[in-house]
Amino acid sequence: MTAGRITVYDPTADERVGQDNLAPRPTTLDGRVVGLIDNTKDRAEVILRQVEDQLRAQFPEAEFRYYRKQSVSGMGPQLGQKLTDEVDAVIAAVGD
């Protein structure tokens, strides 16, 4: 019987240095365009419709636009650029 070698990997990440700053928040959504992103999971659209209803009651002058990711795993660069160009704020829903 021959002795074998086992390689063990440490799955922990290096300690994070620094902190990302949050994007500036608008003082109101009135007069702004709000992007609502459906992540393709079940009931995400239902959640977004309820969020829109509640926000519309508070901010009647806001405009809401719906977007849908191609898959739950991530957002493609085209959608990211579209959001950057078209909306002032973004809300993402995770259904299920």
Buried (B, 14 or more C-beta within 10 A) or exposed (E): EEEEEEEEEEEEEEEEEEEEEEEEEBEEBEEBBBBBBBBBBEEBBEBBBEBBEEBBEEBEEBBBEEBBBEEEEEBEEEBEEBBEEEBEBBBBBEBE
